[in-house]
């Protein structure tokens, strides 16, 4: 004998409310995953840009240091103030470089000194090369700040390598040179150029071993040269610095 169905028995399944709740939860999870993916992509992109900027900055400093090493090459008794000058508030306008000449100070001693390094934003030097048609070549490093960039001279700011025409001899005053070429080394980065006079040698090598039996009073002090430091602060807050000794320039005490 078949039992009749209970009057309160109902068919079981998903109703509209359950379906809407499940869809809402799935959408919330999807939005959270998309936001997480976006944050990861932005972080990766920022890290990549920072790494590329640091690489460009390091390459610019190495290129600048290699260029400055030619200062005074092939010249007889080059001197600071004539064949090598450091300028403050330098600007380039109509192929002319203007600025205030900075005096060269003594480098601080390891024990501490009140002397400070001479600081500027342009380093100008003269050299000779048999590979060029001109007998004398003038070059410069210009660290142009953002506030000094102007539309008629530079359309951007940063570190620039300037040079005179290879067929024109730069025999006069370096500040009267016509800068025919301007090559950007790093854009939209603030640089500082400092120079001191100290007993330095190329690549950090010492002057040689001292004779232990020699009287210190009779020992002649080592000759002083110009010591230049280029520094910049990257977007990630890392300070990049490149220092080198211009051994061609003997500084008279």
C-alpha angles and dihedrals in degrees: 000000000000118000114229116241118267111255093227096050111114135186114261124225146102117315127199094265094055091048092052093048092051092047091050092051091049091050091050091051091047092051091049091051092048091050091049091050091049092051091049091049092049092048091049092048092049091049091049093049091048091050092049091048092050091048091050091048093050091048091049092053093048091049091048093048091050091051095049092051087075092063111127094003114154093007127119113241099338113198138201113256093033110041095017126033136171115212132201122210090007120178135179117227128162091349091304125115117216131184147113120286113242120216117233115247132199115266115249114261121240090251090057132272139194091231115111130204119257109252131200143139102241133051117192125189143169130220143162127234131179090211092067126073092226117077093222128030127199123206135173143188113221119193100195114194122218093250092055098050111113132183097236095056110020129012092200140023134237135077120340134184111217127192139172123242111286091229096051119078115228098213099137130070111319092230090059093056121120108233102215097172130047118180121183114226099179129003130215095005126119115233133188126205119200130178134188137171114243143139096272133151131205116280091004097287116155124243091251137271117315122234107249092206094052119105109248089218090060095046112109115226114248116260118266124236137179114277115199129194126192116195137173138175115231125216089256091058096255117139113225117198136178122186130184141166120240097215094179091069116075111194115214111221 
